[in-house]
Amino acid sequence: MPPEYLPIAVMFTISLALVVVVLFMSRLFGPYHPERRKLEPYESGMDPIGSGMRRFFVRFYLTAVLFILFDVELIFFLPWAVVFRKLGLFALIEMGIFLAFLLIGYAYVWRKGALEWE
């Protein structure tokens, strides 16, 4: 490991140890009395009726996944823009291919109707 990363490794180790100690101490000294009634789902002062698991439309999850997918992929544009002049034509061709894949995915999602909200 290069010596430049030693402070980061030490800080990560200390942080991880602190998290473990705090969780252990809260379990050891904190009040913990689980009962069946305390472990039931609770909302707005009413007793739960039926199962806590409900079916949601896949569209909610699909929208969230699409947002994350396109958001993470667009993050790659900033480093590319920073070093674009150093890489030259190769970087332009690679980003063109990357952008083509993004547009193909966007067109597929649009055609499937995942972006329409009802």
FENJOCOR-V447585 format. One line per field, one symbol per residue. ss: DSSP state (a for helix, b for strand, c for the rest). psi: psi as a letter, one per 20 degrees, with the letter a starting at -180 (. if undefined). burial: I if it has 24 or more other C-alpha atoms within 12 Angstrom, else O. A space follows every 50 residues. Layout:
ss=???
psi=???
burial=???
This chain:
ss=ccaaaaaaaaaaaaaaaaaaaaaaaaaaacccccccccccccbccbcccc cccccccaaaaaaaaaaaaaaaaacaaaaaaacaaaacaaaaaaaaaaaa aaaaaaaaaaaacccccc
psi=pqihighggghggggghggggggghhhgirpnmprghhiqqppkjqqqpa qipqpqqhhghgggggggghghhihihghghgjghhhbhghggghggghg hghggghggghijiipp.
burial=OOOOOOOOOOOOOOOOOOOOOOOOOOOOOOOOOOOOOOOOOOOOOOOOOO OOOOOOOOOOOOOOOOOOOOOOOOOOOOOOOOOOOOOOOOOOOOIOOOOO OOOOOOOOOOOOOIOOOO
